[in-house]
């Protein structure tokens, strides 16, 4: 997968063209606002996004929370160096 940067204004003006190109050429776009990445646009390929897989992930996450395997926001920031 190729990654490209795109400005928020350009993204807004060309959203349909951008997502079509992302799907066709398997491109991930990082949308920037004043040199700061604000979100990414990634195409969903057919077999990647299956609701059954999502349900399994949610079940695993709920078990982790129930077992106390969670991090506070402060711990996450510390681990990320923020």
ROPAGU-565631 format. One record per residue: residue number from 1; residue in three letters; z, x, y of N, C-alpha, C in turn. Coordinates in pm, 1 decimal, always signed. Atoms other than C-alpha are relative to their C-alpha. Layout:
<zanus>
zanu resi->NUM | resn->ALA | n_zz->Z | n_xx->X | n_yy->Y | ca_zz->Z | ca_xx->X | ca_yy->Y | c_zz->Z | c_xx->X | c_yy->Y .
...
</zanus>
This chain:
<zanus>
zanu resi->1 | resn->UNK | n_zz->+0.0 | n_xx->+83.5 | n_yy->-117.1 | ca_zz->+0.0 | ca_xx->+0.0 | ca_yy->+0.0 | c_zz->+0.0 | c_xx->+88.8 | c_yy->+124.4 .
zanu resi->2 | resn->UNK | n_zz->+9.8 | n_xx->-70.3 | n_yy->-127.1 | ca_zz->-94.7 | ca_xx->+124.7 | ca_yy->+344.8 | c_zz->+94.1 | c_xx->-65.0 | c_yy->+100.4 .
zanu resi->3 | resn->UNK | n_zz->-86.0 | n_xx->+52.3 | n_yy->-105.7 | ca_zz->+145.7 | ca_xx->+88.1 | ca_yy->+637.3 | c_zz->-62.1 | c_xx->+30.9 | c_yy->+134.7 .
zanu resi->4 | resn->UNK | n_zz->+53.4 | n_xx->-16.3 | n_yy->-135.1 | ca_zz->+26.0 | ca_xx->+33.7 | ca_yy->+992.3 | c_zz->+99.5 | c_xx->-57.0 | c_yy->+100.0 .
zanu resi->5 | resn->UNK | n_zz->-81.9 | n_xx->+49.5 | n_yy->-110.1 | ca_zz->+209.4 | ca_xx->-15.0 | ca_yy->+1322.0 | c_zz->-86.8 | c_xx->-89.2 | c_yy->+88.0 .
zanu resi->6 | resn->UNK | n_zz->+72.0 | n_xx->+90.4 | n_yy->-89.6 | ca_zz->+110.6 | ca_xx->-301.9 | ca_yy->+1551.7 | c_zz->+98.0 | c_xx->-50.2 | c_yy->+105.8 .
zanu resi->7 | resn->UNK | n_zz->-84.1 | n_xx->+50.4 | n_yy->-108.4 | ca_zz->+247.5 | ca_xx->-412.2 | ca_yy->+1888.2 | c_zz->+18.0 | c_xx->-150.3 | c_yy->-11.9 .
zanu resi->8 | resn->UNK | n_zz->-30.7 | n_xx->+142.7 | n_yy->+9.0 | ca_zz->+408.8 | ca_xx->-754.7 | ca_yy->+1917.7 | c_zz->-105.3 | c_xx->-84.9 | c_yy->+70.3 .
zanu resi->9 | resn->UNK | n_zz->+100.8 | n_xx->+77.0 | n_yy->-73.6 | ca_zz->+153.4 | ca_xx->-870.6 | ca_yy->+2175.3 | c_zz->-128.8 | c_xx->-10.2 | c_yy->-81.5 .
zanu resi->10 | resn->UNK | n_zz->+120.4 | n_xx->+0.0 | n_yy->+81.9 | ca_zz->-139.5 | ca_xx->-769.5 | ca_yy->+1956.3 | c_zz->+18.4 | c_xx->-87.3 | c_yy->-123.7 .
zanu resi->11 | resn->UNK | n_zz->-28.7 | n_xx->+82.6 | n_yy->+117.4 | ca_zz->+26.8 | ca_xx->-932.7 | ca_yy->+1656.3 | c_zz->-9.7 | c_xx->-148.3 | c_yy->+35.4 .
zanu resi->12 | resn->UNK | n_zz->+3.2 | n_xx->+140.6 | n_yy->-41.8 | ca_zz->+77.7 | ca_xx->-1261.4 | ca_yy->+1843.2 | c_zz->-142.4 | c_xx->-47.2 | c_yy->+25.8 .
zanu resi->13 | resn->UNK | n_zz->+136.5 | n_xx->+38.5 | n_yy->-35.5 | ca_zz->-280.5 | ca_xx->-1262.7 | ca_yy->+1969.2 | c_zz->-93.2 | c_xx->-5.0 | c_yy->-120.3 .
zanu resi->14 | resn->UNK | n_zz->+91.0 | n_xx->-12.2 | n_yy->+114.7 | ca_zz->-431.3 | ca_xx->-1181.2 | ca_yy->+1627.8 | c_zz->+69.7 | c_xx->-30.3 | c_yy->-132.6 .
zanu resi->15 | resn->UNK | n_zz->-81.2 | n_xx->+21.9 | n_yy->+118.8 | ca_zz->-186.2 | ca_xx->-1325.4 | ca_yy->+1375.9 | c_zz->-84.8 | c_xx->-39.7 | c_yy->-121.8 .
zanu resi->16 | resn->UNK | n_zz->+82.0 | n_xx->+43.4 | n_yy->+113.4 | ca_zz->-448.7 | ca_xx->-1496.6 | ca_yy->+1157.3 | c_zz->-83.1 | c_xx->+116.1 | c_yy->-54.3 .
zanu resi->17 | resn->UNK | n_zz->+80.4 | n_xx->-115.8 | n_yy->+41.3 | ca_zz->-673.3 | ca_xx->-1190.6 | ca_yy->+1150.1 | c_zz->+88.2 | c_xx->+104.2 | c_yy->-69.7 .
zanu resi->18 | resn->UNK | n_zz->-90.8 | n_xx->-101.0 | n_yy->+54.2 | ca_zz->-374.5 | ca_xx->-964.0 | ca_yy->+1082.2 | c_zz->+44.8 | c_xx->-34.4 | c_yy->-140.8 .
zanu resi->19 | resn->UNK | n_zz->-46.7 | n_xx->+32.1 | n_yy->+134.7 | ca_zz->-240.1 | ca_xx->-1154.7 | ca_yy->+782.3 | c_zz->-113.6 | c_xx->-1.1 | c_yy->-100.1 .
zanu resi->20 | resn->UNK | n_zz->+114.5 | n_xx->-3.2 | n_yy->+92.0 | ca_zz->-587.7 | ca_xx->-1193.8 | ca_yy->+632.9 | c_zz->-32.8 | c_xx->+143.2 | c_yy->-40.2 .
zanu resi->21 | resn->UNK | n_zz->+26.8 | n_xx->-140.6 | n_yy->+28.5 | ca_zz->-644.0 | ca_xx->-819.1 | ca_yy->+661.4 | c_zz->+110.2 | c_xx->+58.3 | c_yy->-89.0 .
zanu resi->22 | resn->UNK | n_zz->-112.6 | n_xx->-48.6 | n_yy->+81.0 | ca_zz->-296.7 | ca_xx->-751.9 | ca_yy->+516.6 | c_zz->-18.2 | c_xx->-38.1 | c_yy->-146.4 .
zanu resi->23 | resn->UNK | n_zz->+20.4 | n_xx->+46.5 | n_yy->+137.8 | ca_zz->-376.2 | ca_xx->-959.7 | ca_yy->+207.4 | c_zz->-122.1 | c_xx->+66.9 | c_yy->-62.6 .
zanu resi->24 | resn->UNK | n_zz->+125.6 | n_xx->-53.8 | n_yy->+52.9 | ca_zz->-733.3 | ca_xx->-835.3 | ca_yy->+167.0 | c_zz->+9.4 | c_xx->+148.8 | c_yy->-31.8 .
zanu resi->25 | resn->UNK | n_zz->-2.5 | n_xx->-146.1 | n_yy->+15.0 | ca_zz->-658.0 | ca_xx->-463.2 | ca_yy->+209.8 | c_zz->+136.0 | c_xx->+54.4 | c_yy->-43.7 .
zanu resi->26 | resn->UNK | n_zz->-133.9 | n_xx->-38.8 | n_yy->+43.8 | ca_zz->-293.6 | ca_xx->-460.0 | ca_yy->+90.1 | c_zz->+67.4 | c_xx->+92.4 | c_yy->+102.9 .
zanu resi->27 | resn->UNK | n_zz->-58.4 | n_xx->-75.2 | n_yy->-111.0 | ca_zz->-155.6 | ca_xx->-344.7 | ca_yy->+426.0 | c_zz->+134.0 | c_xx->-61.9 | c_yy->+38.2 .
zanu resi->28 | resn->UNK | n_zz->-128.4 | n_xx->+43.9 | n_yy->-54.2 | ca_zz->+205.6 | ca_xx->-365.1 | ca_yy->+539.8 | c_zz->-0.7 | c_xx->+34.7 | c_yy->+148.1 .
zanu resi->29 | resn->UNK | n_zz->-4.6 | n_xx->-22.0 | n_yy->-143.7 | ca_zz->+237.1 | ca_xx->-406.9 | ca_yy->+916.4 | c_zz->+144.8 | c_xx->+5.5 | c_yy->+46.7 .
zanu resi->30 | resn->UNK | n_zz->-128.3 | n_xx->-9.3 | n_yy->-68.3 | ca_zz->+543.0 | ca_xx->-289.5 | ca_yy->+1109.2 | c_zz->-26.8 | c_xx->-44.4 | c_yy->+142.8 .
zanu resi->31 | resn->UNK | n_zz->+22.1 | n_xx->+54.0 | n_yy->-133.7 | ca_zz->+556.2 | ca_xx->-497.3 | ca_yy->+1427.0 | c_zz->+100.3 | c_xx->+64.9 | c_yy->+94.6 .
zanu resi->32 | resn->UNK | n_zz->-80.0 | n_xx->-78.0 | n_yy->-95.0 | ca_zz->+683.7 | ca_xx->-299.4 | ca_yy->+1725.0 | c_zz->+14.6 | c_xx->-74.0 | c_yy->+132.9 .
zanu resi->33 | resn->UNK | n_zz->-23.7 | n_xx->+50.4 | n_yy->-134.3 | ca_zz->+836.5 | ca_xx->-403.7 | ca_yy->+2056.7 | c_zz->+58.8 | c_xx->+114.6 | c_yy->+81.5 .
zanu resi->34 | resn->UNK | n_zz->-43.2 | n_xx->-114.5 | n_yy->-80.9 | ca_zz->+860.7 | ca_xx->-120.7 | ca_yy->+2311.5 | c_zz->+47.6 | c_xx->+115.3 | c_yy->-88.4 .
zanu resi->35 | resn->UNK | n_zz->-26.8 | n_xx->-112.7 | n_yy->+90.9 | ca_zz->+854.0 | ca_xx->+148.1 | ca_yy->+2038.2 | c_zz->+116.2 | c_xx->-23.7 | c_yy->-95.6 .
zanu resi->36 | resn->UNK | n_zz->-107.8 | n_xx->+34.1 | n_yy->+93.1 | ca_zz->+1122.3 | ca_xx->-33.2 | ca_yy->+1836.2 | c_zz->-55.8 | c_xx->-93.3 | c_yy->-106.2 .
zanu resi->37 | resn->UNK | n_zz->+46.1 | n_xx->+90.8 | n_yy->+105.0 | ca_zz->+1033.8 | ca_xx->-181.5 | ca_yy->+1497.3 | c_zz->+89.2 | c_xx->-124.2 | c_yy->-3.5 .
zanu resi->38 | resn->UNK | n_zz->-79.3 | n_xx->+123.0 | n_yy->-0.8 | ca_zz->+1138.5 | ca_xx->-547.4 | ca_yy->+1493.1 | c_zz->-14.2 | c_xx->-81.2 | c_yy->-127.9 .
zanu resi->39 | resn->UNK | n_zz->+14.2 | n_xx->+61.5 | n_yy->+131.9 | ca_zz->+996.5 | ca_xx->-680.8 | ca_yy->+1165.9 | c_zz->-125.4 | c_xx->+52.9 | c_yy->-66.3 .
zanu resi->40 | resn->UNK | n_zz->+120.0 | n_xx->-42.4 | n_yy->+72.4 | ca_zz->+736.4 | ca_xx->-620.9 | ca_yy->+899.7 | c_zz->-70.2 | c_xx->-120.2 | c_yy->-59.2 .
zanu resi->41 | resn->UNK | n_zz->+83.8 | n_xx->+101.6 | n_yy->+62.9 | ca_zz->+453.3 | ca_xx->-828.5 | ca_yy->+762.7 | c_zz->-56.7 | c_xx->+63.9 | c_yy->-125.7 .
zanu resi->42 | resn->UNK | n_zz->+42.7 | n_xx->-55.0 | n_yy->+128.1 | ca_zz->+391.0 | ca_xx->-765.6 | ca_yy->+395.3 | c_zz->-67.0 | c_xx->-110.2 | c_yy->-81.0 .
zanu resi->43 | resn->UNK | n_zz->+65.1 | n_xx->+103.5 | n_yy->+79.5 | ca_zz->+140.9 | ca_xx->-954.8 | ca_yy->+180.8 | c_zz->+75.4 | c_xx->-25.9 | c_yy->-130.2 .
zanu resi->44 | resn->UNK | n_zz->-60.0 | n_xx->+36.8 | n_yy->+127.1 | ca_zz->+276.6 | ca_xx->-1142.2 | ca_yy->-119.3 | c_zz->-111.8 | c_xx->-7.9 | c_yy->-101.9 .
zanu resi->45 | resn->UNK | n_zz->+101.0 | n_xx->-0.3 | n_yy->+104.5 | ca_zz->+71.3 | ca_xx->-1064.9 | ca_yy->-425.9 | c_zz->+39.5 | c_xx->-100.8 | c_yy->-107.4 .
zanu resi->46 | resn->UNK | n_zz->-18.3 | n_xx->+108.3 | n_yy->+94.8 | ca_zz->+31.5 | ca_xx->-1340.2 | ca_yy->-684.4 | c_zz->+122.2 | c_xx->+6.1 | c_yy->-89.9 .
zanu resi->47 | resn->UNK | n_zz->-108.6 | n_xx->-4.7 | n_yy->+96.6 | ca_zz->+275.7 | ca_xx->-1226.8 | ca_yy->-954.3 | c_zz->+131.6 | c_xx->+49.3 | c_yy->+56.0 .
zanu resi->48 | resn->UNK | n_zz->-121.6 | n_xx->-56.7 | n_yy->-57.1 | ca_zz->+529.0 | ca_xx->-1068.3 | ca_yy->-719.3 | c_zz->+100.9 | c_xx->-105.7 | c_yy->+40.3 .
zanu resi->49 | resn->UNK | n_zz->-89.2 | n_xx->+99.2 | n_yy->-57.9 | ca_zz->+674.4 | ca_xx->-1384.1 | ca_yy->-570.9 | c_zz->+4.2 | c_xx->-122.5 | c_yy->-89.3 .
zanu resi->50 | resn->UNK | n_zz->-14.0 | n_xx->+111.3 | n_yy->+94.0 | ca_zz->+776.7 | ca_xx->-1612.4 | ca_yy->-852.2 | c_zz->+139.8 | c_xx->-56.7 | c_yy->+17.4 .
zanu resi->51 | resn->UNK | n_zz->-129.1 | n_xx->+62.1 | n_yy->-28.8 | ca_zz->+1055.0 | ca_xx->-1860.4 | ca_yy->-788.0 | c_zz->+102.0 | c_xx->+23.4 | c_yy->-110.7 .
zanu resi->52 | resn->UNK | n_zz->-93.7 | n_xx->-26.7 | n_yy->+108.5 | ca_zz->+1205.2 | ca_xx->-1798.1 | ca_yy->-1130.9 | c_zz->+69.3 | c_xx->+134.0 | c_yy->+20.7 .
zanu resi->53 | resn->UNK | n_zz->-59.6 | n_xx->-130.7 | n_yy->-27.8 | ca_zz->+1259.9 | ca_xx->-1433.1 | ca_yy->-1036.4 | c_zz->+99.6 | c_xx->-9.8 | c_yy->+114.0 .
zanu resi->54 | resn->UNK | n_zz->-89.9 | n_xx->+18.8 | n_yy->-112.4 | ca_zz->+1416.6 | ca_xx->-1539.5 | ca_yy->-709.7 | c_zz->+128.8 | c_xx->-67.0 | c_yy->-46.9 .
zanu resi->55 | resn->UNK | n_zz->-118.6 | n_xx->+69.2 | n_yy->+51.4 | ca_zz->+1653.5 | ca_xx->-1774.3 | ca_yy->-893.5 | c_zz->+88.2 | c_xx->+97.5 | c_yy->-78.3 .
zanu resi->56 | resn->UNK | n_zz->-76.7 | n_xx->-100.0 | n_yy->+74.4 | ca_zz->+1758.9 | ca_xx->-1487.8 | ca_yy->-1125.2 | c_zz->+71.8 | c_xx->+95.0 | c_yy->+95.3 .
zanu resi->57 | resn->UNK | n_zz->-60.9 | n_xx->-89.2 | n_yy->-98.9 | ca_zz->+1822.8 | ca_xx->-1260.5 | ca_yy->-825.7 | c_zz->+118.4 | c_xx->-67.6 | c_yy->+68.7 .
zanu resi->58 | resn->UNK | n_zz->-108.5 | n_xx->+74.1 | n_yy->-64.6 | ca_zz->+2036.3 | ca_xx->-1529.6 | ca_yy->-660.5 | c_zz->+119.3 | c_xx->-11.3 | c_yy->-94.7 .
zanu resi->59 | resn->UNK | n_zz->-107.3 | n_xx->+10.1 | n_yy->+99.6 | ca_zz->+2235.8 | ca_xx->-1578.2 | ca_yy->-980.8 | c_zz->+76.0 | c_xx->+132.7 | c_yy->-10.8 .
zanu resi->60 | resn->UNK | n_zz->-63.2 | n_xx->-133.1 | n_yy->+7.2 | ca_zz->+2302.4 | ca_xx->-1201.9 | ca_yy->-1001.7 | c_zz->+83.0 | c_xx->+25.5 | c_yy->+125.4 .
zanu resi->61 | resn->UNK | n_zz->-71.8 | n_xx->-21.0 | n_yy->-126.2 | ca_zz->+2402.5 | ca_xx->-1189.3 | ca_yy->-633.6 | c_zz->+127.0 | c_xx->-82.8 | c_yy->+5.6 .
zanu resi->62 | resn->UNK | n_zz->-120.8 | n_xx->+85.1 | n_yy->+0.6 | ca_zz->+2644.0 | ca_xx->-1480.2 | ca_yy->-674.7 | c_zz->+108.0 | c_xx->+57.8 | c_yy->-90.8 .
zanu resi->63 | resn->UNK | n_zz->-96.9 | n_xx->-61.8 | n_yy->+89.9 | ca_zz->+2808.3 | ca_xx->-1306.1 | ca_yy->-969.5 | c_zz->+62.9 | c_xx->+122.3 | c_yy->+66.4 .
zanu resi->64 | resn->UNK | n_zz->-52.9 | n_xx->-117.9 | n_yy->-69.5 | ca_zz->+2843.1 | ca_xx->-986.0 | ca_yy->-764.0 | c_zz->+102.4 | c_xx->-40.8 | c_yy->+106.0 .
zanu resi->65 | resn->UNK | n_zz->-94.2 | n_xx->+48.0 | n_yy->-101.3 | ca_zz->+3011.4 | ca_xx->-1180.5 | ca_yy->-483.4 | c_zz->+127.9 | c_xx->-48.4 | c_yy->-67.0 .
zanu resi->66 | resn->UNK | n_zz->-116.4 | n_xx->+51.7 | n_yy->+72.4 | ca_zz->+3240.8 | ca_xx->-1357.3 | ca_yy->-729.5 | c_zz->+87.1 | c_xx->+113.0 | c_yy->-52.9 .
zanu resi->67 | resn->UNK | n_zz->-72.7 | n_xx->-115.5 | n_yy->+53.6 | ca_zz->+3337.7 | ca_xx->-1020.2 | ca_yy->-880.6 | c_zz->+52.3 | c_xx->+92.1 | c_yy->+110.4 .
zanu resi->68 | resn->UNK | n_zz->-48.6 | n_xx->-80.9 | n_yy->-112.1 | ca_zz->+3406.3 | ca_xx->-877.9 | ca_yy->-533.2 | c_zz->-84.2 | c_xx->+122.8 | c_yy->+28.7 .
zanu resi->69 | resn->UNK | n_zz->+89.1 | n_xx->-113.7 | n_yy->-22.9 | ca_zz->+3114.4 | ca_xx->-633.3 | ca_yy->-537.4 | c_zz->-82.6 | c_xx->-23.4 | c_yy->+127.1 .
zanu resi->70 | resn->UNK | n_zz->+64.6 | n_xx->+24.3 | n_yy->-129.3 | ca_zz->+3035.0 | ca_xx->-677.1 | ca_yy->-167.4 | c_zz->+43.6 | c_xx->+107.1 | c_yy->+99.2 .
zanu resi->71 | resn->UNK | n_zz->-32.0 | n_xx->-93.8 | n_yy->-107.1 | ca_zz->+3038.1 | ca_xx->-467.2 | ca_yy->+149.3 | c_zz->+15.6 | c_xx->-78.3 | c_yy->+129.6 .
zanu resi->72 | resn->UNK | n_zz->-13.2 | n_xx->+61.2 | n_yy->-132.4 | ca_zz->+3158.8 | ca_xx->-563.8 | ca_yy->+494.4 | c_zz->-113.8 | c_xx->+51.2 | c_yy->+87.8 .
zanu resi->73 | resn->UNK | n_zz->+103.6 | n_xx->-42.6 | n_yy->-93.3 | ca_zz->+2920.8 | ca_xx->-538.3 | ca_yy->+786.4 | c_zz->+28.9 | c_xx->+141.0 | c_yy->+50.0 .
zanu resi->74 | resn->UNK | n_zz->-38.6 | n_xx->-132.9 | n_yy->-47.3 | ca_zz->+3114.4 | ca_xx->-234.4 | ca_yy->+909.8 | c_zz->-33.0 | c_xx->+107.0 | c_yy->-104.0 .
zanu resi->75 | resn->UNK | n_zz->+30.6 | n_xx->-96.0 | n_yy->+106.7 | ca_zz->+3076.5 | ca_xx->-62.4 | ca_yy->+570.6 | c_zz->-150.3 | c_xx->+25.5 | c_yy->-9.9 .
zanu resi->76 | resn->UNK | n_zz->+145.8 | n_xx->-14.4 | n_yy->+5.0 | ca_zz->+2702.3 | ca_xx->-127.6 | ca_yy->+571.1 | c_zz->-47.5 | c_xx->+88.3 | c_yy->+114.8 .
zanu resi->77 | resn->UNK | n_zz->+37.6 | n_xx->-81.2 | n_yy->-115.9 | ca_zz->+2666.4 | ca_xx->+14.5 | ca_yy->+921.9 | c_zz->+38.7 | c_xx->+145.8 | c_yy->-21.5 .
zanu resi->78 | resn->UNK | n_zz->-44.8 | n_xx->-137.4 | n_yy->+23.5 | ca_zz->+2869.4 | ca_xx->+319.8 | ca_yy->+822.8 | c_zz->-92.1 | c_xx->+70.5 | c_yy->-99.0 .
zanu resi->79 | resn->UNK | n_zz->+88.8 | n_xx->-59.0 | n_yy->+100.1 | ca_zz->+2651.8 | ca_xx->+380.9 | ca_yy->+515.7 | c_zz->-139.1 | c_xx->+29.5 | c_yy->+56.3 .
zanu resi->80 | resn->UNK | n_zz->+130.7 | n_xx->-19.6 | n_yy->-61.7 | ca_zz->+2338.8 | ca_xx->+344.9 | ca_yy->+726.6 | c_zz->+3.9 | c_xx->+96.9 | c_yy->+117.1 .
zanu resi->81 | resn->UNK | n_zz->-13.5 | n_xx->-93.6 | n_yy->-110.6 | ca_zz->+2476.4 | ca_xx->+578.7 | ca_yy->+991.3 | c_zz->-19.8 | c_xx->-63.8 | c_yy->+135.6 .
zanu resi->82 | resn->UNK | n_zz->+18.9 | n_xx->+73.1 | n_yy->-127.8 | ca_zz->+2467.7 | ca_xx->+315.2 | ca_yy->+1263.6 | c_zz->+130.1 | c_xx->-9.8 | c_yy->+76.9 .
</zanus>
